[in-house]
Amino acid sequence: MTNFSDMLSKAKVMQEKMKEAQDQIKKIEVEGVSGGNSVRVILSGDYELKSIKVSETAKNESQEIINDLIIAAYNNAKENLKKKSAEELSKVTGGLNLPFDFKLPF
């Protein structure tokens, strides 16, 4: 019975560490760029768009191109955030590949 109790206590510790990691990830901010740095966006760890910066050169483009550049910069930031989130989770899980929103059943 001690093995089960030991396993349960280790799982609870892991759950606490996962919560801490998730809280840390929410505080992360990453940058995404596109168009040779003509558009930059800042994205928070919970995927909230914090800022968009469009260079003067990009502002001379058509609205459709500017929209595409913003979307590309956001997608770049999203990929950067996924990598950063995976790094943070890896620190907690010791390399286990668990999803960001992983929850233990208790």
N, C-alpha and C positions, 0 to 999 in steps of 0.2 A: 504494500500500500504506500510505502514511502516513495517509491519511484513515481507513482502517479501524482502524489502531492508535490514532489520536487518538480516534475514536469509542469504542473499547473502553476506553481510559483514562478518558474522560468518564463512561462507564457505570459503571465501578468506583467513581469518586468519588461518583456519584449513589447507588450501592448503600450506600456508607459513610454518606452523609448520611441515607438512609432508615433505616438501622439506628439511627443516633443519634436520629432523630425518634421511632422506635418506642420506644426506651428512655425518651425524655422523656415520651412519652404514657403509659407505664406508671406514671410517677410522679405524674401528674395525679390530683387528687381533685375531684369535682364534687358538687354538692348537688342533690337533687330534693325538691320539696315537693308537698303536696296538701292538700285540705281547708282552704284558707285558712291555710296554714302550720301546720296541726294535726299533720301528720306530715312529718318530714324524714328523708331518708336520705343517706348519703355513699357514693359509688361511686368505686372506684379506676379508673385508666386501663385496667386489664385486666379490668374488669367485676366486680371483687370487691366485695361489699357490706361496707363498713367499719363503718357504724353505722346504727341506726334510733332515732329519737326520736319518741315519741308524746306529745302534750300531754295534760294532765289532762282537758281537755274531750273530746278524742277517746276517752280511756279509758272514758268514760261511755257510749259508743256500743256497739252490739251487736258481737260478734266478727266477723260478716260484713262490717259497715261498716268496722271497723278493718282487716281484711284487704284490702278494696278500696282503702282509703286508702294502705296500704303498697305495694300493687301500682302504684297511680297515681303515687306518689312515686318508686318505682323506675323506672318508665317515663319520668318526667320527667327523672330523673338520666341515664338512658341516652341520651335525646335531647340533653341538655346535653353529655354526653361525646362523642357523635358530632360535634357542632358544634366542640367544643374540639379534638378529634383532627384534624378537617378543617383547622382553622386552623393547627395545628402542621405538618401535612403540606404545606400550601400554602406555608409559609415555606421549606421544603426544595425543593419541586418547582417553585417559581416559578409557582404557579397551576395546574399540571397536576392534573387530578382523578384521582389514583391512590388505590386502596383502601388502608386501613391495613395490611393484611397482604401488600401487593405485594412480590414477590420477583423479582429479576433472575435470569436463568438461569445464573449462574456464581457 
